Amino acid sequence: MSEKLWIFDTTLRDGEQVPGCQLNAQEKIVVAKALEALGVDIIEAGFPISSPGDFNSVVEISKAVSNPIICALSRAVEKDIEVAAAALKYAKKGRIHTGIGVSPYHIQYKLRSTPENIIERGVKAVKFAKRFVEDVEFYAEDAGRAELPFLAKIIEEAIKAGATVVNIPDTTGYCLPEQYGAIIRYLKENVSNIDKAIISTHCHNDLGMATANTISGIQNGARQAELTINGIGERAGNTSLEEVVMAIKCHQSIPVYTDIKTEKIYGTSRLISKLMNMPVQPNKAIVGRNAFAHSSGIHQDGVLKHRENYEIIDPKEVGVHESSIVLTARSGRAALKHHLDNLGVELEGEDLNKVYEEFLLLADSKRDIGPKDLLALVGKYLDESSFIELQEVSYQSNGTIKAHVKLKIGDKSHEASSSGNGPVDAVLKAIEKIVKPHYVLEEFLIQAITAGSDDVAKVHMRLMQGEKPYYGFASNSDIVLASAQAFVDALNKIPVKDKVTID
């Protein structure tokens, strides 16, 4: 019988500690509501003693959400605990998360204390927290490098003092999966009152093993996992919520279930990425842009024949509309035909073979093959008159921001001007005056790819036409020009048979 795995999300506490990723109170509320909709059980909303902003965020999040437990972090210090309790005043369900370092490194060099004193301080903190809330979580910081008999002793004493959850962090990301699992198993076997508390994992990714360690902890008896969206967090990050949840969903042998609504994972990931201005790496598991992209001819042919040949997750399960077949020099005829079919060009037999040979020559010399390239290859089969080329972009601000664009569509040039809330908005609206697209701009992400005042920006856009996504990419030191290029790139990927109308 599967047991529930409690999902403890610390995106707003541990995740927000990443330099440059700080959120204001309103943004934190937006994230908290998204986490509630996703189905997380506990939201660690902040470290109230650390700043007035963190205190107020915990207060406002407590007011804004109803279903998750709202957790506030504290050190094993009475003032910390008092402030955490005050911040949780409006929480429907509140938890104080307090604890202390337990490894020889922390005891000797950080806390300059003794093992006996550490146990005393930890127990005192739990007892004090119990005056304010019933639900108290005790963290044994750096448990991954602790001496096991001492770790078992302090966990046992914390549970006696009233801890309802005991957190076993691999704070430095040091452990191997078998080591971390063995720690959890040791506690299950050597802490006499362990059945009175839930064991929690909290793994960092310094050696790239956070997800593996968390799964190992769950397999050995942990029933709460502390995670962040996109794996953000201190140094190399925390365990990714999306990776743990989908690993459990894929492997029925792991005897737990979660209440996460997996179809909301991708949208929540993109929200966090946007608000924290922290792009998701393209090859990131589950939520990366390439997670469901295929460029190898062998893989493309296999996926087109039967998705499960090369995909263990249906993209729709995590909120991605469909897999993408990327055209490169390694693509086969099946991938080429797939893209041509989407463009409304049906080629078979010798005609397809001829175009494929020309395609390979082009792909060897060009990094990205797009619809315009394909149309050039099959020009005799299709009229190119609806293809768009960006020729000129200009913008100015004299109180009102105005933009002017010139597009070439087929063999005709078109010009338009528009005003907007900013230069990017004005330029896109000017393009829309010429091209009348039926779409929703669902994602617009700008990422700096060089350093300095003359940064080159990479712009990524996703347009939705019904349920179908179309992606546009461009890079330029001028963000406005890069945005216009990415927009046109996305428009050009809409199949000719579904093409936008032209003024």
Backbone hydrogen bonds, N-H to C=O, Kabsch-Sander energy under -0.5 kcal/mol:
donor,donor_aa,acceptor,acceptor_aa,energy
3,E,255,P,-2.1
5,L,257,Y,-3.0
6,W,4,K,-0.6
6,W,223,R,-2.7
8,F,6,W,-0.8
8,F,225,A,-2.6
9,D,7,I,-0.7
9,D,42,I,-3.1
10,T,8,F,-0.6
10,T,227,L,-3.1
13,R,10,T,-1.1
14,D,10,T,-0.9
15,G,10,T,-2.5
16,E,11,T,-0.6
17,Q,14,D,-1.0
18,V,15,G,-1.4
21,C,18,V,-2.2
28,K,24,N,-2.2
29,I,25,A,-1.8
30,V,26,Q,-1.9
31,V,27,E,-2.3
32,A,28,K,-2.9
33,K,29,I,-2.5
34,A,30,V,-1.8
35,L,31,V,-2.5
36,E,32,A,-2.2
37,A,33,K,-2.3
38,L,34,A,-2.0
39,G,35,L,-1.3
40,V,35,L,-2.0
41,D,7,I,-1.6
42,I,7,I,-2.2
43,I,69,I,-2.9
44,E,9,D,-2.9
44,E,42,I,-0.6
45,A,43,I,-1.0
45,A,71,C,-2.1
46,G,71,C,-0.7
50,S,47,F,-2.3
51,S,48,P,-0.7
55,F,48,P,-0.5
55,F,51,S,-2.2
56,N,52,P,-2.7
57,S,53,G,-2.1
58,V,54,D,-2.1
59,V,55,F,-2.0
60,E,56,N,-2.8
61,I,57,S,-2.7
62,S,58,V,-2.1
63,K,59,V,-1.3
64,A,60,E,-1.7
65,V,61,I,-1.8
69,I,41,D,-2.8
70,I,93,K,-3.0
71,C,43,I,-2.8
71,C,69,I,-0.6
72,A,95,R,-2.3
73,L,46,G,-2.6
74,S,97,H,-2.5
76,A,99,G,-0.8
77,V,75,R,-2.2
81,I,77,V,-2.1
82,E,78,E,-2.6
83,V,79,K,-2.3
84,A,80,D,-2.5
85,A,81,I,-2.5
86,A,82,E,-2.1
87,A,83,V,-2.2
88,L,84,A,-1.3
89,K,86,A,-1.4
91,A,88,L,-1.7
95,R,70,I,-2.3
96,I,135,D,-1.6
97,H,72,A,-2.9
98,T,96,I,-0.7
98,T,137,E,-2.4
99,G,74,S,-0.5
100,I,139,Y,-1.8
102,V,141,E,-2.8
103,S,141,E,-0.7
107,I,103,S,-2.9
108,Q,104,P,-2.4
109,Y,105,Y,-2.4
110,K,105,Y,-1.0
110,K,106,H,-0.5
111,L,106,H,-3.4
113,S,107,I,-3.2
118,I,114,T,-2.2
119,I,115,P,-2.0
120,E,116,E,-1.9
121,R,117,N,-2.6
122,G,118,I,-2.5
123,V,119,I,-2.6
124,K,120,E,-2.3
125,A,121,R,-2.1
126,V,122,G,-2.0
127,K,123,V,-2.4
128,F,124,K,-2.2
129,A,125,A,-2.4
130,K,126,V,-1.9
131,R,128,F,-1.2
132,F,129,A,-1.7
133,V,129,A,-2.0
135,D,94,G,-0.5
136,V,134,E,-0.9
137,E,96,I,-2.7
138,F,165,V,-2.7
139,Y,98,T,-1.9
139,Y,137,E,-0.5
140,A,167,N,-2.3
141,E,100,I,-1.3
141,E,139,Y,-0.9
143,A,140,A,-1.1
143,A,169,P,-0.8
144,G,169,P,-1.6
145,R,142,D,-1.7
146,A,143,A,-1.5
148,L,146,A,-0.5
151,L,147,E,-2.5
152,A,148,L,-2.8
153,K,149,P,-1.8
154,I,150,F,-2.5
155,I,151,L,-2.1
156,E,152,A,-2.3
157,E,153,K,-2.2
158,A,154,I,-2.2
159,I,155,I,-2.2
160,K,156,E,-2.1
161,A,157,E,-1.9
162,G,158,A,-0.5
162,G,159,I,-1.1
163,A,158,A,-2.4
164,T,136,V,-2.7
165,V,136,V,-1.5
166,V,198,I,-2.9
167,N,138,F,-3.3
167,N,165,V,-0.5
168,I,200,S,-2.5
170,D,202,H,-2.6
171,T,169,P,-1.0
173,G,170,D,-1.6
179,Q,176,L,-0.5
180,Y,176,L,-2.6
181,G,177,P,-2.6
182,A,178,E,-1.7
183,I,179,Q,-1.6
184,I,180,Y,-1.9
185,R,181,G,-2.5
186,Y,182,A,-2.5
187,L,183,I,-2.1
188,K,184,I,-2.2
189,E,185,R,-1.8
190,N,186,Y,-1.7
191,V,187,L,-1.8
192,S,190,N,-0.7
194,I,191,V,-1.7
196,K,193,N,-2.3
197,A,194,I,-1.5
198,I,164,T,-2.1
200,S,166,V,-2.8
201,T,224,Q,-2.3
202,H,168,I,-0.8
203,C,226,E,-0.6
204,H,170,D,-1.6
205,N,237,G,-2.5
207,L,173,G,-0.5
208,G,205,N,-1.8
213,N,209,M,-3.1
214,T,210,A,-2.4
215,I,211,T,-2.6
216,S,212,A,-2.3
217,G,213,N,-2.5
218,I,214,T,-2.3
219,Q,215,I,-2.6
220,N,216,S,-1.1
221,G,218,I,-1.7
222,A,217,G,-2.5
223,R,199,I,-2.1
224,Q,199,I,-1.2
225,A,6,W,-2.5
226,E,201,T,-1.9
227,L,8,F,-2.8
227,L,225,A,-0.6
228,T,239,T,-2.3
231,G,228,T,-1.4
232,I,229,I,-1.4
237,G,234,E,-2.9
238,N,231,G,-1.0
239,T,203,C,-0.9
241,L,228,T,-2.6
244,V,240,S,-1.9
245,V,241,L,-2.6
246,M,242,E,-1.9
247,A,243,E,-2.1
248,I,244,V,-2.2
249,K,245,V,-1.9
250,C,246,M,-2.2
251,H,247,A,-1.8
252,Q,250,C,-0.8
254,I,251,H,-1.7
256,V,254,I,-2.0
257,Y,3,E,-1.9
261,K,38,L,-3.3
262,T,260,I,-1.3
264,K,261,K,-2.3
265,I,262,T,-2.0
266,Y,318,V,-2.6
268,T,264,K,-2.1
269,S,265,I,-2.6
270,R,266,Y,-2.3
271,L,267,G,-2.0
272,I,268,T,-2.4
273,S,269,S,-2.4
274,K,270,R,-2.3
275,L,271,L,-2.8
276,M,272,I,-2.4
277,N,274,K,-0.8
278,M,273,S,-2.0
284,K,281,Q,-2.1
287,V,285,A,-2.3
288,G,284,K,-2.1
290,N,282,P,-3.2
291,A,288,G,-1.7
293,A,290,N,-1.7
294,H,324,S,-2.5
297,G,330,R,-2.1
300,Q,296,S,-3.1
301,D,297,G,-2.5
302,G,298,I,-2.0
303,V,299,H,-2.9
304,L,300,Q,-2.5
305,K,301,D,-1.6
306,H,302,G,-2.5
309,N,306,H,-2.4
310,Y,307,R,-1.6
311,E,307,R,-1.3
317,E,314,D,-2.4
318,V,315,P,-1.5
319,G,316,K,-1.0
320,V,315,P,-2.4
324,S,292,F,-2.5
326,V,294,H,-2.6
326,V,324,S,-0.7
328,T,326,V,-0.6
331,S,328,T,-1.9
336,L,332,G,-2.0
337,K,333,R,-3.0
338,H,334,A,-2.0
339,H,335,A,-2.1
340,L,336,L,-2.5
341,D,337,K,-2.8
342,N,338,H,-1.6
343,L,339,H,-1.3
344,G,341,D,-1.2
345,V,340,L,-2.9
346,E,344,G,-0.6
347,L,345,V,-0.8
351,D,348,E,-1.0
352,L,348,E,-1.3
353,N,349,G,-2.0
354,K,350,E,-2.3
355,V,351,D,-2.2
356,Y,352,L,-2.4
357,E,353,N,-2.0
358,E,354,K,-1.8
359,F,355,V,-2.6
360,L,356,Y,-2.3
361,L,357,E,-1.5
362,L,358,E,-2.1
363,A,359,F,-3.0
364,D,360,L,-1.7
365,S,361,L,-0.7
365,S,362,L,-1.0
366,K,362,L,-1.2
369,I,327,L,-0.9
369,I,367,R,-0.5
370,G,368,D,-0.6
374,L,370,G,-1.9
375,L,371,P,-2.8
376,A,372,K,-1.9
377,L,373,D,-1.6
378,V,374,L,-1.8
379,G,376,A,-0.9
381,Y,378,V,-2.2
382,L,378,V,-0.8
382,L,379,G,-0.7
387,F,384,E,-2.5
389,E,408,K,-2.2
391,Q,389,E,-0.6
391,Q,406,K,-2.6
392,E,406,K,-1.7
394,S,404,H,-2.3
396,Q,402,K,-2.4
398,N,400,T,-1.6
400,T,398,N,-0.6
401,I,420,G,-0.5
402,K,396,Q,-2.6
402,K,400,T,-0.6
403,A,418,S,-2.9
404,H,394,S,-2.9
405,V,416,A,-2.6
406,K,392,E,-2.2
407,L,414,H,-2.9
408,K,389,E,-2.9
409,I,407,L,-0.6
409,I,412,K,-3.1
410,G,387,F,-1.5
410,G,408,K,-0.6
412,K,409,I,-1.7
414,H,407,L,-3.1
416,A,405,V,-1.9
418,S,403,A,-2.2
420,G,401,I,-1.6
426,A,422,G,-2.6
427,V,423,P,-2.4
428,L,424,V,-2.5
429,K,425,D,-2.1
430,A,426,A,-1.9
431,I,427,V,-2.2
432,E,428,L,-2.2
433,K,429,K,-1.1
434,I,430,A,-0.8
434,I,431,I,-1.0
435,V,431,I,-2.9
436,K,434,I,-0.5
436,K,501,T,-2.5
439,Y,437,P,-0.9
440,V,464,M,-1.9
442,E,440,V,-1.2
442,E,462,R,-2.0
443,E,462,R,-1.5
445,L,460,H,-3.0
447,Q,458,K,-2.7
449,I,456,V,-3.0
450,T,456,V,-0.6
455,D,452,G,-1.2
457,A,455,D,-0.6
457,A,476,N,-2.3
458,K,447,Q,-3.6
459,V,457,A,-0.5
459,V,474,A,-3.2
460,H,445,L,-2.9
461,M,472,G,-2.6
462,R,443,E,-2.3
463,L,470,Y,-3.1
464,M,440,V,-2.7
465,Q,463,L,-0.5
465,Q,468,K,-2.7
466,G,464,M,-0.6
468,K,465,Q,-1.6
470,Y,463,L,-2.7
472,G,461,M,-2.3
474,A,459,V,-1.5
476,N,457,A,-2.1
479,I,477,S,-0.7
482,A,478,D,-2.7
483,S,479,I,-2.2
484,A,480,V,-2.2
485,Q,481,L,-2.5
486,A,482,A,-2.3
487,F,483,S,-2.2
488,V,484,A,-2.3
489,D,485,Q,-2.4
490,A,486,A,-2.2
491,L,487,F,-2.3
492,N,488,V,-2.3
493,K,490,A,-1.2
494,I,491,L,-1.3
498,D,495,P,-1.3
499,K,496,V,-1.8
501,T,436,K,-1.1
503,D,434,I,-2.4
